[in-house]
Amino acid sequence: MIILNEHFKEVEKRLEFPQEAIEVFEKIATKIDSSKNLNKKFEAIFNEYLFPEAHDFGKCFDKLTLLSIGYGIKEYSLDMVFLIRAAEVMHNLYKERGLSEELFWHTIKDLKYKYVECVNCKGVHGTFVPWWNTEFFNLHRFALGRYQFDMTTYGGEDFTSSAGITIKKGDKTLGFHIPSSGIPLTDDVRLDSFKKAYEFFTDYRREDGLMIFECGSWLIYEGYKDFLPESSNILKFIGDFEIVSSEARDKFNDAWRVFNASGYKSPKKWDENTSMQRAFKKHVLSGGKTGHGHGIIVFDGEKIVR
């Protein structure tokens, strides 16, 4: 199995990895290609977890971790090499199912977002959350506009929205995620993403023509209203939802998302480079809580239904 093929290089180019990262990834790929035993072991993992469709990436990358230790390769870097090489399998599935080139390249951009997180948080060219990619590679998650959408079902207790729309356990919903692309969560950007999802996931429209989005995230904690300014895009994001649950947590486990590497340190040592960092740091140091929430959005194809 050739790792450093033309598709591998095309992914590196399209995602605009920096030259330093490309050199790291291609050095690892070349090492795999030049070692019969390593290549055989890499290919075995590749075939086991990508066919007949991508599955169990947690177990997949546990095996890659052992491989990285045995051959003296940085774990996070090897994980990214695996994903870049696997992108060809994902690309072929898009072609087989008649999905557009634009959709593929927009969706696979998540590898770049995770790369930037890894450099900022760990100082390593690679990814430290490779397991996250399963749903991209088995075509259960797609990037449409600013958000990434999963095909799922509602798992909570029955919920009735302010407009009288009832969502029952087991109903089809579109879960969505907010990648760290750096694109501000403005009104137009958020609405555009919902519209794109409405047009793409036609099977997820209800009989009444409505579509239900849901999201669970550290971003949907209602307590942020206590310290973020009204102009904050985070508060505007929260305002799109009807909150199903919102709870404070004693520890800000998602601090790395705001503070990068300093987020793993004590709050006193968190960075203060942005207004968001300064607001969160001041809030936590004064005894304030962060948290996590879950919310739903009812959408009619043009607007959020209240």
VOBA-1610 file (N, C-alpha, C; in pm, whole numbers, padded with zeros to 5 digits, always signed):
BEGIN
Met+00085-00120+00000Met+00000+00000+00000Met+00089+00125+00000Ile+00069+00211-00098Ile+00146+00335-00106Ile+00073+00442-00025Ile+00141+00501+00071Ile+00081+00603+00155Ile+00094+00741+00089Leu+00215+00775+00048Leu+00240+00908-00010Leu+00206+00906-00160Asn+00075+00906-00189Asn+00031+00907-00329Asn-00016+01048-00368Glu-00068+01061-00487Glu-00108+01193-00538Glu-00225+01251-00461His-00318+01165-00418His-00433+01216-00343His-00387+01271-00208Phe-00293+01203-00145Phe-00236+01249-00018Phe-00182+01392-00035Lys-00106+01413-00142Lys-00048+01544-00167Lys-00154+01647-00200Glu-00260+01603-00269Glu-00367+01697-00304Glu-00439+01745-00179Val-00462+01655-00082Val-00526+01695+00043Val-00440+01797+00116Glu-00311+01771+00124Glu-00220+01866+00190Glu-00228+02004+00124Lys-00233+02004-00008Lys-00236+02130-00082Lys-00369+02202-00065Arg-00478+02128-00082Arg-00612+02187-00075Arg-00642+02244+00064Leu-00594+02175+00167Leu-00621+02219+00304Leu-00519+02322+00351Glu-00424+02350+00266Glu-00324+02454+00294Glu-00249+02432+00425Phe-00204+02307+00443Phe-00116+02280+00556Phe+00014+02358+00535Pro+00072+02411+00642Pro+00200+02482+00627Pro+00310+02386+00583Gln+00413+02441+00520Gln+00520+02359+00466Gln+00585+02272+00573Glu+00600+02326+00693Glu+00661+02250+00801Glu+00581+02124+00832Ala+00448+02137+00832Ala+00361+02022+00858Ala+00370+01921+00745Ile+00371+01970+00621Ile+00380+01882+00505Ile+00508+01798+00511Glu+00616+01862+00550Glu+00744+01789+00561Glu+00735+01679+00668Val+00668+01708+00780Val+00653+01608+00886Val+00567+01492+00837Phe+00453+01523+00776Phe+00361+01418+00732Phe+00423+01332+00621Glu+00492+01396+00527Glu+00548+01321+00416Glu+00670+01239+00458Lys+00740+01285+00559Lys+00851+01205+00612Lys+00798+01077+00675Ile+00687+01089+00748Ile+00626+00970+00809Ile+00571+00877+00702Ala+00503+00935+00603Ala+00448+00854+00494Ala+00558+00780+00420Thr+00670+00847+00397Thr+00782+00785+00329Thr+00841+00672+00413Lys+00848+00693+00544Lys+00898+00589+00634Lys+00810+00465+00627Ile+00678+00485+00623Ile+00586+00371+00613Ile+00605+00301+00478Asp+00617+00379+00372Asp+00631+00321+00238Asp+00762+00243+00222Ser+00863+00282+00297Ser+00995+00219+00280Ser+01019+00103+00376Ser+00926+00081+00468Ser+00941-00029+00564Ser+00833-00134+00541Lys+00873-00250+00498Lys+00776-00355+00464Lys+00690-00393+00584Asn+00753-00410+00701Asn+00677-00451+00819Asn+00583-00341+00867Leu+00633-00218+00872Leu+00550-00107+00914Leu+00434-00086+00817Asn+00463-00094+00690Asn+00359-00076+00588Asn+00251-00182+00602Lys+00292-00303+00626Lys+00197-00414+00640Lys+00106-00393+00760Lys+00163-00347+00871Lys+00084-00323+00992Lys-00009-00204+00974Phe+00041-00099+00911Phe-00042+00019+00884Phe-00158-00018+00793Glu-00130-00092+00690Glu-00235-00131+00594Glu-00340-00219+00660Ala-00298-00306+00750Ala-00393-00394+00819Ala-00492-00312+00902Ile-00442-00211+00974Ile-00530-00123+01052Ile-00620-00044+00959Phe-00563+00007+00852Phe-00637+00084+00752Phe-00756+00004+00698Asn-00730-00117+00657Asn-00836-00201+00598Asn-00938-00247+00702Glu-00892-00271+00825Glu-00983-00320+00928Glu-01087-00215+00966Tyr-01048-00090+00971Tyr-01139+00012+01026Tyr-01199+00107+00922Leu-01161+00093+00797Leu-01222+00177+00692Leu-01317+00099+00602Phe-01316-00032+00612Phe-01402-00115+00527Phe-01478-00215+00612Pro-01604-00252+00575Pro-01676-00203+00457Pro-01716-00057+00466Glu-01715-00001+00588Glu-01727+00143+00606Glu-01651+00181+00731Ala-01621+00308+00746Ala-01544+00354+00863Ala-01618+00322+00992His-01546+00269+01090His-01609+00230+01216His-01504+00220+01327Asp-01549+00237+01450Asp-01467+00214+01569Asp-01331+00285+01563Phe-01332+00413+01530Phe-01205+00485+01519Phe-01133+00495+01654Gly-01205+00483+01763Gly-01138+00480+01892Gly-01041+00363+01900Lys-01087+00243+01865Lys-01003+00124+01864Lys-00894+00136+01757Cys-00933+00193+01643Cys-00838+00210+01533Cys-00716+00290+01579Phe-00741+00401+01644Phe-00629+00487+01682Phe-00557+00440+01807Asp-00621+00353+01885Asp-00548+00286+01992Asp-00438+00198+01933Lys-00472+00130+01823Lys-00373+00045+01757Lys-00263+00129+01691Leu-00301+00243+01636Leu-00202+00331+01577Leu-00107+00388+01683Thr-00160+00410+01804Thr-00075+00458+01913Thr+00035+00356+01942Leu-00001+00230+01948Leu+00099+00125+01972Leu+00200+00121+01858Leu+00151+00142+01737Leu+00240+00143+01621Leu+00337+00261+01629Ser+00286+00375+01672Ser+00373+00494+01682Ser+00483+00473+01785Ile+00448+00407+01896Ile+00547+00380+02000Ile+00653+00282+01949Gly+00608+00179+01882Gly+00699+00075+01833Gly+00796+00123+01728Tyr+00755+00225+01652Tyr+00841+00271+01542Tyr+00894+00413+01563Gly+00877+00467+01683Gly+00936+00596+01714Gly+00879+00711+01634Ile+00746+00709+01615Ile+00678+00816+01541Ile+00585+00889+01638Lys+00577+01021+01627Lys+00486+01096+01713Lys+00343+01054+01686Glu+00274+01019+01793Glu+00137+00965+01783Glu+00044+01058+01706Tyr+00038+01185+01744Tyr-00057+01277+01682Tyr-00026+01297+01534Ser+00101+01293+01500Ser+00140+01309+01359Ser+00102+01187+01277Leu+00125+01068+01332Leu+00086+00946+01262Leu-00064+00940+01243Asp-00139+00985+01343Asp-00285+00986+01332Asp-00330+01073+01215Met-00266+01189+01199Met-00304+01276+01087Met-00265+01214+00953Val-00151+01149+00947Val-00109+01081+00825Val-00214+00977+00785Phe-00262+00903+00884Phe-00366+00803+00859Phe-00490+00869+00798Leu-00533+00979+00857Leu-00655+01045+00813Leu-00640+01108+00674Ile-00523+01166+00648Ile-00500+01224+00516Ile-00503+01113+00410Arg-00441+01000+00441Arg-00443+00887+00345Arg-00583+00831+00331Ala-00657+00826+00442Ala-00793+00772+00439Ala-00891+00863+00366Ala-00855+00989+00350Ala-00943+01084+00282Ala-00975+01037+00140Glu-00886+00961+00079Glu-00914+00910-00056Glu-01031+00812-00055Val-01037+00731+00049Val-01150+00637+00062Val-01280+00715+00077Met-01278+00817+00161Met-01394+00902+00182Met-01433+00972+00051His-01334+01021-00022His-01358+01089-00148His-01425+00997-00250Asn-01379+00874-00255Asn-01438+00777-00347Asn-01584+00748-00312Leu-01615+00745-00184Leu-01754+00724-00142Leu-01843+00840-00186Tyr-01790+00962-00177Tyr-01866+01078-00225Tyr-01898+01064-00373Lys-01799+01021-00450Lys-01819+01004-00593Lys-01921+00895-00623Glu-01912+00785-00551Glu-02005+00673-00571Glu-02149+00714-00542Arg-02168+00802-00446Arg-02302+00842-00404Arg-02349+00972-00470Gly-02270+01021-00564Gly-02310+01139-00638Gly-02304+01268-00558Leu-02224+01270-00455Leu-02208+01390-00373Leu-02100+01480-00435Ser-02116+01608-00421Ser-02033+01702-00494Ser-01890+01712-00442Glu-01801+01751-00534Glu-01662+01779-00497Glu-01657+01891-00394Glu-01737+01993-00414Glu-01740+02106-00321Glu-01773+02061-00180Leu-01871+01972-00167Leu-01910+01922-00036Leu-01797+01843+00028Phe-01731+01759-00050Phe-01621+01680+00005Phe-01511+01770+00060Trp-01465+01866-00021Trp-01352+01948+00021Trp-01389+02041+00136His-01515+02081+00141His-01559+02164+00253His-01564+02082+00382Thr-01610+01958+00370Thr-01621+01872+00488Thr-01485+01828+00539Ile-01395+01793+00449Ile-01265+01742+00491Ile-01177+01852+00550Lys-01219+01978+00535Lys-01145+02089+00596Lys-01132+02072+00747Asp-01218+01989+00805Asp-01209+01971+00949Asp-01071+01918+00991Leu-01004+01846+00901Leu-00869+01800+00933Leu-00777+01919+00960Lys-00794+02026+00884Lys-00711+02145+00905Lys-00746+02212+01037Tyr-00875+02219+01068Tyr-00915+02281+01196Tyr-00856+02205+01313Lys-00860+02072+01305Lys-00806+01991+01413Lys-00653+01998+01418Tyr-00593+02018+01303Tyr-00448+02037+01298Tyr-00409+02164+01374Val-00480+02273+01347Val-00451+02400+01412Val-00469+02386+01563Glu-00576+02317+01606Glu-00596+02295+01749Glu-00480+02219+01809Cys-00431+02119+01738Cys-00322+02036+01790Cys-00194+02117+01805Val-00164+02200+01708Val-00045+02284+01716Val-00059+02384+01830Asn-00176+02445+01841Asn-00197+02548+01944Asn-00199+02490+02085Cys-00253+02368+02098Cys-00270+02310+02232Cys-00157+02215+02273Lys-00101+02145+02175Lys-00001+02043+02206Lys+00136+02071+02147Gly+00144+02167+02055Gly+00272+02198+01993Gly+00321+02090+01899Val+00228+02011+01842Val+00264+01898+01756Val+00187+01909+01624His+00253+01875+01515His+00187+01870+01384His+00105+01740+01377Gly-00026+01752+01390Gly-00109+01632+01386Gly-00249+01660+01435Thr-00306+01563+01502Thr-00438+01579+01564Thr-00442+01499+01693Phe-00501+01557+01798Phe-00510+01482+01924Phe-00651+01430+01949Val-00741+01445+01851Val-00876+01390+01864Val-00913+01310+01737Pro-00831+01214+01696Pro-00856+01143+01570Pro-00985+01063+01569Trp-01026+01015+01687Trp-01149+00937+01698Trp-01271+01015+01652Trp-01263+01148+01658Trp-01374+01236+01622Trp-01419+01216+01477Asn-01332+01162+01394Asn-01355+01160+01250Asn-01442+01047+01198Thr-01481+00954+01281Thr-01558+00839+01233Thr-01677+00882+01148Glu-01758+00975+01198Glu-01882+01011+01130Glu-01858+01085+00998Phe-01744+01150+00984Phe-01710+01210+00854Phe-01681+01100+00752Phe-01606+01000+00796Phe-01558+00899+00703Phe-01661+00792+00669Asn-01765+00777+00751Asn-01872+00685+00712Asn-01992+00760+00655Leu-01972+00888+00627Leu-02071+00973+00560Leu-02199+00989+00643His-02181+01006+00772His-02293+01038+00860His-02287+01184+00907Arg-02177+01253+00873Arg-02162+01393+00914Arg-02109+01473+00793Phe-02173+01589+00770Phe-02134+01673+00658Phe-02122+01819+00702Ala-02029+01890+00641Ala-02015+02033+00668Ala-02095+02110+00564Leu-02187+02192+00614Leu-02272+02274+00528Leu-02270+02416+00583Gly-02196+02504+00517Gly-02179+02636+00572Gly-02092+02631+00696Arg-02130+02705+00798Arg-02048+02719+00919Arg-02050+02596+01007Tyr-02159+02519+01002Tyr-02176+02406+01093Tyr-02150+02272+01026Gln-02135+02170+01110Gln-02126+02031+01066Gln-02247+01957+01122Phe-02316+01882+01036Phe-02443+01822+01075Phe-02436+01669+01077Asp-02494+01610+01182Asp-02506+01466+01198Asp-02651+01424+01180Met-02672+01312+01115Met-02805+01255+01108Met-02828+01173+01234Thr-02928+01209+01310Thr-02947+01143+01438Thr-03096+01138+01474Thr-03126+01097+01595Thr-03263+01098+01647Thr-03263+01161+01785Tyr-03375+01218+01820Tyr-03386+01286+01949Tyr-03388+01183+02061Gly-03300+01202+02160Gly-03287+01103+02266Gly-03338+01146+02402Gly-03387+01269+02410Gly-03433+01318+02539Gly-03581+01293+02564Glu-03631+01354+02672Glu-03773+01346+02701Glu-03849+01432+02600Asp-03976+01399+02578Asp-04057+01477+02486Asp-04048+01625+02521Phe-04036+01708+02418Phe-04018+01851+02439Phe-04111+01928+02346Thr-04180+02026+02401Thr-04270+02109+02320Thr-04212+02250+02312Ser-04192+02299+02191Ser-04133+02431+02170Ser-04234+02540+02200Ser-04186+02664+02202Ser-04273+02778+02230Ser-04381+02794+02123Ala-04356+02739+02003Ala-04455+02747+01895Ala-04550+02629+01896Gly-04537+02544+02000Gly-04628+02430+02011Gly-04586+02308+01930Ile-04460+02305+01886Ile-04408+02192+01810Ile-04349+02090+01908Thr-04402+01968+01904Thr-04356+01865+01997Thr-04253+01775+01930Ile-04140+01757+01998Ile-04035+01666+01953Ile-04035+01548+02048Lys-04055+01431+01993Lys-04064+01311+02075Lys-03937+01227+02064Lys-03912+01151+02166Lys-03796+01062+02166Lys-03803+00971+02044Gly-03693+00966+01968Gly-03688+00884+01849Gly-03715+00960+01720Asp-03765+01084+01731Asp-03788+01166+01611Asp-03655+01199+01543Lys-03657+01207+01411Lys-03538+01246+01337Lys-03499+01390+01370Thr-03373+01410+01397Thr-03319+01544+01417Thr-03184+01552+01348Leu-03137+01674+01331Leu-03001+01695+01282Leu-02919+01755+01395Gly-02829+01676+01446Gly-02737+01730+01544Gly-02632+01812+01471Phe-02580+01915+01535Phe-02476+01991+01465Phe-02366+02036+01560His-02252+02064+01499His-02129+02097+01570His-02072+02227+01514Ile-01992+02293+01592Ile-01936+02423+01555Ile-01784+02408+01545Pro-01732+02381+01427Pro-01587+02361+01414Pro-01510+02490+01442Ser-01386+02475+01480Ser-01303+02591+01514Ser-01240+02651+01389Ser-01326+02691+01296Ser-01279+02746+01169Ser-01237+02891+01181Gly-01278+02956+01290Gly-01246+03097+01308Gly-01346+03191+01245Ile-01447+03138+01177Ile-01549+03221+01114Ile-01648+03267+01221Pro-01668+03398+01239Pro-01758+03448+01343Pro-01901+03396+01324Leu-01968+03370+01436Leu-02105+03318+01434Leu-02206+03432+01419Thr-02198+03503+01307Thr-02289+03614+01282Thr-02428+03562+01245Asp-02526+03651+01247Asp-02663+03613+01212Asp-02670+03551+01074Asp-02608+03614+00975Asp-02615+03565+00837Asp-02548+03430+00822Val-02436+03413+00888Val-02361+03287+00878Val-02440+03173+00940Arg-02499+03195+01054Arg-02576+03089+01120Arg-02698+03050+01036Leu-02771+03149+00987Leu-02891+03123+00908Leu-02857+03051+00778Asp-02749+03092+00714Asp-02707+03029+00589Asp-02681+02880+00608Ser-02620+02844+00720Ser-02589+02704+00746Ser-02717+02622+00764Phe-02813+02677+00835Phe-02941+02607+00853Phe-03013+02587+00720Lys-03009+02689+00636Lys-03075+02679+00506Lys-03009+02572+00419Lys-02878+02566+00422Lys-02806+02465+00345Lys-02842+02324+00393Ala-02851+02308+00524Ala-02887+02177+00579Ala-03030+02140+00542Tyr-03119+02236+00544Tyr-03259+02211+00509Tyr-03271+02161+00365Glu-03191+02218+00277Glu-03195+02177+00136Glu-03127+02043+00113Phe-03025+02014+00193Phe-02948+01891+00172Phe-03015+01768+00233Phe-03062+01781+00356Phe-03119+01666+00427Phe-03272+01662+00410Thr-03317+01642+00289Thr-03462+01647+00264Thr-03537+01537+00339Asp-03472+01424+00363Asp-03537+01314+00436Asp-03557+01346+00583Tyr-03496+01455+00630Tyr-03508+01491+00771Tyr-03611+01602+00795Arg-03685+01635+00690Arg-03797+01727+00708Arg-03917+01648+00761Arg-03987+01708+00853Arg-04108+01645+00906Arg-04221+01657+00805Glu-04330+01587+00833Glu-04447+01595+00745Glu-04500+01737+00734Asp-04481+01817+00839Asp-04527+01955+00837Asp-04425+02049+00771Gly-04319+01991+00716Gly-04218+02070+00646Gly-04111+02129+00735Leu-04124+02110+00864Leu-04026+02164+00957Leu-03906+02070+00973Met-03795+02126+01015Met-03675+02048+01044Met-03630+02083+01186Ile-03586+01982+01259Ile-03544+02001+01397Ile-03392+01985+01406Phe-03327+02090+01453Phe-03184+02085+01480Phe-03166+02075+01631Glu-03061+02006+01673Glu-03029+02002+01815Glu-02878+02004+01834Cys-02838+02055+01949Cys-02695+02067+01977Cys-02672+02062+02127Gly-02570+01988+02167Gly-02524+01987+02305Gly-02384+02041+02306Ser-02356+02143+02384Ser-02225+02208+02377Ser-02198+02293+02501Trp-02069+02314+02526Trp-02028+02408+02631Trp-02071+02550+02595Leu-02099+02574+02468Leu-02139+02706+02422Leu-02284+02740+02457Ile-02363+02638+02496Ile-02506+02662+02519Ile-02537+02668+02668Tyr-02451+02729+02744Tyr-02474+02748+02887Tyr-02535+02886+02908Glu-02654+02890+02966Glu-02726+03016+02980Glu-02654+03116+03073Gly-02567+03066+03160Gly-02498+03153+03253Gly-02401+03250+03187Tyr-02368+03227+03059Tyr-02279+03320+02990Tyr-02342+03458+02975Lys-02473+03464+02985Lys-02542+03593+02977Lys-02502+03686+03092Asp-02448+03627+03198Asp-02412+03706+03316Asp-02285+03787+03297Phe-02200+03749+03200Phe-02072+03820+03189Phe-02029+03854+03047Leu-02094+03796+02945Leu-02059+03832+02808Leu-02144+03950+02762Pro-02092+04039+02680Pro-02168+04155+02634Pro-02283+04114+02542Glu-02387+04195+02536Glu-02503+04164+02453Glu-02465+04147+02307Ser-02358+04210+02264Ser-02314+04201+02124Ser-02241+04071+02093Ser-02216+03990+02194Ser-02140+03866+02176Ser-02210+03771+02080Asn-02134+03717+01986Asn-02189+03618+01893Asn-02226+03488+01965Ile-02159+03461+02076Ile-02194+03342+02154Ile-02336+03356+02209Leu-02370+03474+02259Leu-02505+03494+02310Leu-02608+03491+02198Lys-02571+03541+02081Lys-02662+03533+01966Lys-02682+03388+01925Phe-02574+03311+01931Phe-02582+03167+01903Phe-02677+03098+02002Ile-02660+03126+02130Ile-02748+03069+02232Ile-02893+03110+02206Gly-02911+03233+02160Gly-03046+03283+02136Gly-03120+03213+02026Asp-03050+03138+01940Asp-03118+03061+01836Asp-03197+02944+01894Phe-03159+02900+02013Phe-03212+02776+02070Phe-03330+02797+02165Glu-03406+02692+02175Glu-03495+02676+02290Glu-03422+02575+02379Ile-03388+02619+02498Ile-03301+02540+02584Ile-03376+02423+02649Val-03324+02304+02625Val-03380+02184+02688Val-03317+02165+02826Ser-03187+02191+02835Ser-03117+02180+02963Ser-02995+02270+02961Ser-02959+02321+03079Ser-02840+02404+03093Ser-02793+02391+03237Glu-02667+02350+03254Glu-02619+02326+03389Glu-02478+02379+03409Ala-02454+02432+03527Ala-02320+02479+03562Ala-02230+02361+03596Arg-02103+02377+03571Arg-02006+02274+03605Arg-01891+02337+03684Asp-01840+02259+03777Asp-01736+02311+03866Asp-01605+02337+03793Lys-01577+02256+03691Lys-01450+02269+03620Lys-01475+02298+03473Phe-01398+02389+03418Phe-01412+02426+03278Phe-01323+02334+03194Asn-01375+02215+03164Asn-01298+02116+03089Asn-01275+02157+02943Asp-01353+02252+02896Asp-01338+02299+02758Asp-01252+02425+02750Ala-01179+02455+02856Ala-01098+02578+02858Ala-00999+02582+02743Trp-00951+02467+02700Trp-00854+02466+02590Trp-00914+02522+02461Arg-01046+02513+02447Arg-01111+02566+02327Arg-01103+02719+02322Val-01095+02780+02439Val-01086+02926+02448Val-00942+02972+02463Phe-00864+02897+02540Phe-00730+02944+02579Phe-00615+02865+02518Asn-00645+02769+02431Asn-00540+02687+02371Asn-00457+02619+02480Ala-00326+02615+02466Ala-00241+02539+02560Ala-00252+02590+02703Ser-00273+02720+02720Ser-00281+02773+02857Ser-00408+02727+02927Gly-00504+02677+02851Gly-00628+02628+02910Gly-00610+02504+02996Tyr-00496+02438+02983Tyr-00467+02321+03065Tyr-00403+02361+03199Lys-00373+02490+03213Lys-00311+02540+03336Lys-00418+02593+03430Ser-00376+02642+03545Ser-00471+02701+03639Ser-00526+02830+03577Pro-00651+02867+03613Pro-00712+02988+03554Pro-00626+03113+03564Lys-00545+03125+03669Lys-00460+03243+03684Lys-00359+03255+03569Lys-00328+03142+03506Lys-00228+03141+03400Lys-00290+03136+03260Trp-00421+03149+03251Trp-00485+03151+03120Trp-00443+03275+03041Asp-00435+03262+02911Asp-00400+03374+02824Asp-00507+03484+02832Glu-00467+03605+02797Glu-00558+03719+02793Glu-00543+03795+02662Asn-00529+03723+02553Asn-00499+03786+02424Asn-00623+03836+02350Thr-00739+03784+02383Thr-00861+03825+02314Thr-00964+03870+02418Ser-01066+03942+02370Ser-01172+03988+02461Ser-01246+03870+02521Met-01261+03764+02443Met-01330+03644+02493Met-01248+03579+02604Gln-01118+03568+02583Gln-01032+03510+02687Gln-01037+03594+02814Arg-01030+03723+02798Arg-01031+03811+02915Arg-01163+03800+02992Ala-01274+03789+02917Ala-01406+03780+02982Ala-01419+03650+03059Phe-01378+03538+02999Phe-01390+03408+03066Phe-01296+03401+03186Lys-01174+03451+03170Lys-01077+03445+03280Lys-01126+03527+03399Lys-01171+03647+03372Lys-01220+03733+03480Lys-01338+03668+03551His-01429+03608+03474His-01548+03544+03529His-01510+03427+03620Val-01422+03340+03572Val-01384+03222+03650Val-01305+03261+03774Leu-01212+03356+03761Leu-01131+03397+03875Leu-01214+03467+03984Ser-01328+03521+03944Ser-01415+03585+04043Ser-01517+03488+04101Gly-01499+03359+04069Gly-01587+03256+04126Gly-01702+03216+04038Gly-01707+03269+03916Gly-01816+03236+03824Gly-01802+03096+03767Lys-01914+03041+03724Lys-01917+02906+03668Lys-01922+02910+03515Thr-01875+02804+03455Thr-01902+02777+03314Thr-01995+02656+03315Gly-02034+02611+03198Gly-02127+02499+03200Gly-02148+02435+03064His-02260+02369+03053His-02293+02292+02932His-02443+02293+02915Gly-02488+02297+02791Gly-02632+02296+02768Gly-02670+02217+02645His-02799+02198+02632His-02855+02125+02518His-02979+02201+02472Gly-02988+02222+02341Gly-03102+02297+02291Gly-03152+02246+02158Ile-03272+02290+02120Ile-03331+02253+01990Ile-03367+02380+01914Ile-03371+02366+01783Ile-03411+02474+01694Ile-03512+02418+01596Val-03626+02483+01584Val-03727+02445+01486Val-03711+02539+01366Phe-03695+02480+01247Phe-03664+02560+01128Phe-03759+02525+01014Asp-03805+02626+00943Asp-03902+02602+00835Asp-03843+02616+00695Gly-03713+02625+00686Gly-03647+02640+00557Gly-03599+02781+00531Glu-03658+02878+00600Glu-03622+03017+00583Glu-03586+03085+00715Lys-03648+03040+00821Lys-03629+03108+00950Lys-03651+03011+01064Ile-03603+03051+01181Ile-03628+02977+01304Ile-03772+03006+01348Val-03843+02900+01383Val-03983+02912+01419Val-03995+02925+01570Arg-04058+03033+01614Arg-04078+03056+01756Arg-04226+03040+01793
//
